[in-house]
Amino acid sequence: MTLNYNLDIGKMVDTLANASSRTLSSITSTFYKLDGLDYQSFKTLYDVIATPVMNYAAATWGHMKNNKCESIQHRDMRTVLEVGRMTPVAAIVT
């Protein structure tokens, strides 16, 4: 965990967001290599591999909203749903 002298966790959250982006990119590349995965397989990979990385030390975040993590999740949901990157979030989040 990385904190600055003001106990700001922003740098740590950014580090986790970058790590989870790399993790999700590897899942996405697997998705393309296998000519698409069914939704359940993608969800299982996401839950087992990506969620622990993204949620590391999440209890320290409190109620802070992290737009970077959310945008990473939205990007990969658009991939698995095979919709364009301009598809509204409301259409991909269930």
C-alpha positions as a printed NumPy array, in Angstrom:
array([[  0.   ,   0.   ,   0.   ],
       [  1.319,   3.447,  -0.911],
       [  0.375,   6.53 ,   1.109],
       [  1.767,  10.04 ,   1.002],
       [  2.261,  12.313,   4.002],
       [ -1.402,  13.404,   3.78 ],
       [ -2.553,   9.765,   3.844],
       [ -3.723,  10.154,   0.259],
       [ -4.241,   6.773,  -1.423],
       [ -4.635,   8.18 ,  -4.939],
       [ -1.254,   6.887,  -6.123],
       [ -2.014,   3.397,  -4.804],
       [ -5.407,   3.373,  -6.515],
       [ -3.786,   4.472,  -9.789],
       [ -1.191,   1.7  ,  -9.449],
       [ -3.948,  -0.864,  -8.874],
       [ -5.953,   0.499, -11.801],
       [ -2.93 ,   0.121, -14.083],
       [ -2.276,  -3.419, -12.837],
       [ -5.902,  -4.396, -13.326],
       [ -5.849,  -2.859, -16.802],
       [ -2.938,  -5.134, -17.73 ],
       [ -4.777,  -8.106, -16.228],
       [ -7.956,  -7.312, -18.121],
       [ -5.963,  -6.801, -21.307],
       [ -4.572, -10.324, -20.98 ],
       [ -8.104, -11.687, -20.515],
       [ -9.25 ,  -9.682, -23.533],
       [ -6.376, -10.971, -25.675],
       [ -7.34 , -14.519, -24.664],
       [-10.902, -13.64 , -25.665],
       [ -9.729, -12.693, -29.159],
       [ -7.282, -15.605, -29.523],
       [-10.04 , -18.095, -28.793],
       [-12.304, -16.337, -31.274],
       [-14.528, -15.139, -28.472],
       [-15.473, -16.678, -25.163],
       [-18.983, -17.127, -23.942],
       [-20.082, -14.623, -21.332],
       [-19.897, -17.088, -18.426],
       [-16.275, -18.008, -19.213],
       [-15.28 , -14.341, -19.464],
       [-17.073, -13.589, -16.189],
       [-15.326, -16.49 , -14.454],
       [-11.905, -15.312, -15.678],
       [-12.757, -11.766, -14.625],
       [-13.928, -12.832, -11.149],
       [-10.926, -15.091, -10.521],
       [ -8.114, -13.051, -12.08 ],
       [ -9.081,  -9.39 , -12.378],
       [-11.324,  -8.733,  -9.384],
       [ -8.677,  -9.556,  -6.742],
       [ -6.203,  -7.196,  -8.416],
       [ -8.711,  -4.363,  -8.737],
       [-10.094,  -4.757,  -5.219],
       [ -6.772,  -5.068,  -3.386],
       [ -6.983,  -2.941,  -0.227],
       [-10.372,  -1.632,  -1.359],
       [-11.424,  -1.271,   2.274],
       [ -8.982,   1.623,   2.587],
       [-10.654,   3.503,  -0.246],
       [-13.762,   4.157,   1.824],
       [-16.509,   5.513,  -0.387],
       [-14.093,   7.067,  -2.857],
       [-15.241,   6.573,  -6.427],
       [-12.51 ,   5.568,  -8.852],
       [-13.342,   6.586, -12.412],
       [-10.203,   4.944, -13.785],
       [-11.186,   1.492, -12.475],
       [-14.731,   1.93 , -13.711],
       [-13.594,   2.901, -17.204],
       [-11.372,  -0.193, -17.342],
       [-14.319,  -2.387, -16.387],
       [-16.558,  -0.688, -18.948],
       [-13.957,  -1.153, -21.706],
       [-13.781,  -4.863, -21.112],
       [-17.533,  -5.299, -20.839],
       [-17.842,  -3.645, -24.248],
       [-15.288,  -6.168, -25.543],
       [-17.082,  -9.239, -24.266],
       [-20.445,  -7.917, -25.425],
       [-18.872,  -7.1  , -28.802],
       [-20.28 ,  -3.596, -28.94 ],
       [-18.539,  -0.386, -29.975],
       [-16.51 ,   1.702, -27.581],
       [-19.047,   4.513, -27.842],
       [-21.889,   2.328, -26.512],
       [-23.416,   4.075, -23.478],
       [-22.524,   2.665, -20.063],
       [-26.221,   2.267, -19.269],
       [-26.46 ,  -0.243, -22.116],
       [-23.623,  -2.468, -20.839],
       [-24.057,  -2.378, -17.051],
       [-26.573,  -4.724, -15.56 ]])
